[in-house]
């Protein structure tokens, strides 16, 4: 999968740009705060229908403008090419089109352009709050499995309705029959999410451990999914355990007015050489671990879809020693279209294209392929 052409209009600090991308390596250089990461954010927005930085659409709108517009032309190996367009206006209206056809569901957009993103914020996957690890897991799975994206959207809608129902009890006017309906829907959707997460991790974690060992020079990685339910139970038992736990928590949930169990409260633990990574790993180890997860997703996508996603590496080389940098660059396959941001204007991979960014303006130049 490649993105061949990108149009940006009134997005972040870009007024208007049209960019033709190299099929292999695109090095985006410039000083800090010039707009390097904004280019990656535009590409990922077409992929994820949201910002990988967690920013709202309003925050991505260029100052003083009414709307932003993005268009990407995508080439796929085994499927016809497609054009994805996204527009957002300050009346909070989002409009998506695929090959000119209006899309009414976000789940029909997410993952058509499959991207794998590494950014400085991804260190928080290792050391940050559990919600960030859940978000990482959900983003990766939504791109690979459109049905999971739809399921997750439905679960979050059910969760909001159930929480609203529970708040009524805390105010003294709850309805047990209504709550029972939301309980059943929460269990049905939530059990499927837990089961699918466990299956996904059972596939991707062996790939991540291999990449981590290669990048780190022999350190050992282990990963554990921390569910509110017992570990390693089958799909039927997940549903039963969920129902039983809801019954045990019923009184306290009514008192607090919030759902206290479900996949929205699960977590992932990472261990390096047996030590909890979020507590004991160095910055370099955390960065290497985050990169290993990204490369594992690349490989998994290739195994399942027959082509690699687009790889976005934002400020990837900082805080990696030379040995880890060299190992990382060796992993960049010629078949993976890669975007790298860096403050070093002279940074050169000897193939591809280099762009210099200066306050939302671009200049281009071919990189020596010899």
C-alpha positions in Angstrom: 0.0 0.0 0.0 1.3 3.4 -1.0 0.0 7.0 -0.8 1.0 8.6 -4.0 -0.5 12.1 -3.8 -1.7 14.3 -0.9 -3.6 17.5 -0.9 -3.7 19.6 2.3 -5.8 22.7 2.7 -6.1 24.8 5.9 -4.8 22.0 8.0 -2.6 23.0 11.0 -0.1 25.4 9.7 -0.5 24.5 6.0 -2.6 26.8 3.9 -2.4 24.7 0.7 0.0 22.0 -0.4 0.1 19.3 -3.1 2.7 16.6 -2.6 3.8 13.6 -4.7 5.3 11.0 -2.4 8.2 8.6 -3.1 7.2 4.9 -3.1 10.0 4.0 -0.6 11.5 6.6 1.7 10.3 10.2 2.4 12.5 12.1 4.8 10.8 15.2 6.2 13.4 17.5 7.7 13.2 20.9 9.4 13.6 22.7 12.7 11.1 22.2 15.5 7.6 23.6 15.2 7.8 24.0 11.4 5.1 21.5 10.5 6.9 18.1 10.0 4.6 16.1 12.3 1.6 17.9 10.8 2.2 16.1 7.5 2.2 12.8 9.2 -0.9 13.8 11.1 -2.7 14.6 7.8 -1.9 11.2 6.4 -2.9 9.4 9.5 -6.2 11.3 9.7 -7.2 9.9 6.3 -6.4 6.4 7.8 -7.8 6.6 11.3 -10.5 9.4 11.0 -8.9 10.9 14.0 -5.6 12.5 15.1 -2.9 10.1 16.4 -2.0 12.9 18.8 -5.4 12.8 20.3 -6.3 16.3 19.1 -9.8 17.3 18.2 -10.7 18.2 14.6 -11.1 21.8 15.8 -7.5 21.9 16.9 -6.3 20.8 13.5 -8.1 23.6 11.7 -5.7 26.4 10.5 -6.2 29.6 12.5 -8.8 31.9 11.1 -10.2 29.4 8.6 -13.7 27.8 8.4 -12.8 24.3 7.3 -9.9 22.0 6.4 -9.7 19.6 3.5 -7.5 16.5 2.9 -7.3 14.2 -0.1 -5.1 11.2 -0.6 -4.6 9.0 -3.6 -3.9 5.4 -2.6 -2.3 2.6 -4.6 -2.9 -1.0 -3.4 -1.3 -4.1 -4.7 -4.3 -6.5 -5.0 -7.1 -4.0 -5.1 -8.1 -1.0 -7.3 -6.6 2.4 -6.4 -8.8 4.7 -4.4 -9.1 8.4 -3.4 -10.0 9.3 0.1 -11.2 12.8 0.9 -12.0 14.3 4.4 -13.4 17.7 5.2 -14.2 19.2 8.6 -15.9 22.6 9.1 -16.1 24.6 12.3 -19.8 23.8 12.5 -18.5 20.4 13.5 -19.6 18.7 10.3 -17.4 15.9 9.0 -17.6 14.8 5.4 -15.9 11.7 4.0 -15.8 10.4 0.5 -14.3 7.3 -1.0 -13.8 7.6 -4.8 -16.3 10.4 -4.7 -19.0 8.5 -2.9 -20.1 10.0 0.4 -19.6 7.8 3.5 -22.0 7.9 6.4 -20.1 5.5 8.8 -16.6 6.1 10.1 -16.1 2.3 10.2 -16.3 2.3 6.4 -13.4 4.7 6.2 -11.0 3.5 9.0 -8.2 1.2 7.7 -8.8 1.7 3.9 -5.4 3.5 4.1 -3.7 1.4 6.7 -0.9 3.3 8.5 1.4 2.3 11.3 2.5 5.3 13.3 5.4 5.9 15.7 5.5 9.2 17.5 7.0 10.5 20.8 3.6 10.2 22.4 3.8 6.5 21.9 6.2 6.2 24.8 3.0 6.7 26.9 1.8 3.4 25.6 4.5 1.9 27.9 4.5 4.3 30.9 1.2 6.1 30.7 -2.3 5.5 31.8 -4.2 2.2 30.9 -6.5 4.2 28.7 -3.6 4.9 26.3 -2.7 1.2 26.0 -6.4 0.4 25.3 -6.4 3.2 22.7 -3.3 1.8 21.0 -4.8 -1.7 20.9 -8.2 -0.5 19.6 -6.6 1.7 16.9 -4.5 -1.2 15.6 -7.3 -3.7 15.6 -9.8 -1.2 14.0 -7.5 -0.9 11.0 -7.0 -4.6 10.5 -10.6 -5.6 11.3 -13.4 -3.3 10.2 -15.9 -5.4 12.2 -14.0 -4.7 15.4 -14.2 -0.9 14.7 -18.0 -1.2 14.3 -18.2 -3.4 17.5 -16.1 -0.8 19.5 -18.3 2.1 18.4 -21.4 0.1 19.4 -19.9 -0.8 22.8 -19.0 2.8 23.6 -22.6 3.9 22.7 -24.0 1.2 25.0 -21.6 2.2 27.8 -22.7 5.8 27.6 -26.3 4.8 27.8 -25.7 2.5 30.7 -23.7 5.1 32.6 -26.6 7.5 32.1 -29.0 4.9 33.5 -26.8 4.3 36.5 -26.7 8.1 37.2 -30.4 8.0 37.5 -30.1 5.6 40.3 -27.7 7.9 42.1 -30.3 10.6 41.9 -33.0 8.3 43.2 -35.1 7.8 40.0 -33.5 4.7 38.3 -35.3 2.1 36.3 -34.2 -1.6 36.9 -35.9 -2.9 33.7 -34.0 -0.3 31.6 -30.8 -1.1 33.3 -31.3 -4.9 32.7 -31.5 -4.1 28.9 -28.3 -2.1 28.9 -26.6 -4.8 31.1 -27.3 -7.5 28.5 -26.1 -5.4 25.6 -23.0 -4.4 27.5 -22.2 -8.0 28.2 -22.8 -9.1 24.6 -20.6 -6.4 23.0 -18.0 -6.3 25.7 -17.5 -10.1 25.7 -16.8 -10.0 22.0 -14.3 -7.2 22.4 -12.4 -9.0 25.2 -12.3 -12.3 23.1 -11.1 -10.5 20.0 -8.4 -8.6 21.9 -7.1 -11.8 23.4 -6.9 -13.4 20.0 -5.2 -10.4 18.5 -2.6 -10.3 21.2 -1.9 -14.0 20.9 -0.9 -13.4 17.3 0.9 -10.0 17.5 2.9 -10.5 20.7 5.2 -13.3 19.4 6.1 -10.9 16.5 6.7 -8.0 18.9 9.0 -10.1 21.1 11.1 -11.1 18.1 11.4 -7.5 16.9 12.3 -6.4 20.4 15.0 -9.0 20.7 16.5 -7.9 17.4 16.4 -4.2 18.1 17.6 -4.5 21.7 20.4 -7.0 21.0 18.9 -9.9 23.0 16.7 -8.5 25.7 13.5 -10.5 26.4 10.0 -9.1 26.2 6.8 -10.6 27.6 3.3 -9.2 27.5 0.2 -9.8 29.6 -3.4 -8.7 28.9 -4.9 -7.6 32.2 -8.7 -8.2 32.1 -11.1 -7.6 34.9 -12.0 -11.2 34.3 -10.0 -14.3 34.9 -7.3 -14.9 32.3 -7.3 -17.6 29.5 -11.0 -18.4 29.5 -13.1 -19.2 26.4 -15.7 -17.0 24.8 -18.6 -18.6 26.6 -17.0 -18.3 30.0 -16.1 -14.6 29.3 -19.8 -13.8 28.9 -20.8 -15.7 32.0 -18.1 -14.2 34.1 -19.0 -10.7 32.9 -22.7 -11.2 33.8 -21.8 -12.5 37.3 -19.4 -9.6 37.9 -22.1 -7.1 36.9 -24.4 -8.6 39.5 -21.8 -8.4 42.2 -21.1 -4.8 41.4 -24.7 -3.7 41.0 -25.2 -1.9 44.3 -21.9 0.1 44.2 -22.4 1.0 40.5 -25.8 2.4 41.3 -24.3 4.4 44.1 -21.5 5.8 42.0 -23.4 6.2 38.8 -20.7 4.7 36.6 -19.8 1.3 35.0 -17.0 -0.2 37.0 -16.2 -3.3 34.8 -15.8 -4.0 31.1 -13.2 -3.9 28.4 -13.1 -0.1 28.9 -11.1 -0.7 32.1 -8.7 -3.4 30.9 -4.9 -3.0 30.7 -1.8 -4.5 29.2 1.5 -5.1 31.1 4.9 -5.2 29.4 7.9 -6.9 31.0 11.5 -6.5 29.9 13.8 -9.2 31.2 11.1 -9.9 33.8 10.8 -6.3 35.1 7.7 -4.2 34.6 8.5 -1.9 31.7 6.5 1.1 32.9 8.4 1.2 36.2 11.9 0.1 35.3 12.6 0.5 31.6 14.9 3.3 30.4 13.8 5.8 27.8 15.7 3.8 25.1 14.1 0.6 26.2 10.6 2.1 26.2 11.2 3.6 22.7 12.5 0.2 21.4 9.5 -1.5 22.9 7.1 0.9 21.2 8.9 0.5 17.9 8.7 -3.3 18.2 4.9 -3.2 18.6 4.7 -1.0 15.4 6.9 -3.4 13.4 4.9 -6.3 14.6 1.8 -4.7 13.3 3.5 -4.1 10.0 4.3 -7.8 9.7 0.9 -9.0 10.9 -0.8 -6.8 8.3 1.4 -8.2 5.6 0.6 -11.8 6.7 -3.1 -11.1 6.7 -3.5 -8.7 3.7 -0.6 -9.5 1.5 0.8 -5.9 1.6 2.5 -3.6 4.1 0.8 -0.6 5.5 2.3 2.9 5.2 4.9 3.5 8.0 5.0 6.9 9.7 8.0 7.5 12.0 7.9 10.9 13.8 11.1 11.8 15.6 12.0 8.2 15.7 15.8 8.4 16.1 16.1 10.6 19.1 17.0 8.8 22.3 18.1 5.7 20.4 21.8 4.9 20.6 23.7 4.3 17.4 23.4 0.5 17.6 19.6 0.7 18.0 19.4 3.3 15.2 21.4 1.0 12.9 19.2 -2.0 13.7 16.0 0.1 13.1 17.2 1.3 9.7 18.1 -2.2 8.6 14.4 -3.2 9.3 13.1 -0.7 6.7 12.0 -3.0 3.8 12.0 -1.5 0.3 8.3 -2.6 0.0 7.3 -0.4 2.9 6.6 3.2 2.1 8.1 5.0 5.0 7.9 8.6 6.2 10.5 9.9 8.7 10.7 13.3 10.4 14.0 14.6 11.6 15.5 17.9 12.6 18.8 17.0 10.9 18.6 18.6 7.5 21.5 16.4 6.2 19.9 13.2 7.3 20.1 10.8 4.3 19.1 7.2 3.7 20.5 7.2 0.2 17.2 6.4 -1.4 13.8 8.1 -1.7 12.9 11.8 -1.4 13.8 14.5 1.1 11.5 17.4 1.9 12.5 20.5 3.8 9.8 22.1 5.9 9.9 25.7 6.8 6.7 27.1 8.5 4.3 25.2 6.5 6.2 25.5 3.2 7.9 22.6 1.4 10.9 22.3 -0.9 11.6 18.9 -2.4 14.7 17.1 -3.7 15.6 13.6 -4.7 17.9 11.7 -2.5 21.0 10.1 -4.2 20.1 6.5 -5.0 23.6 5.4 -5.7 
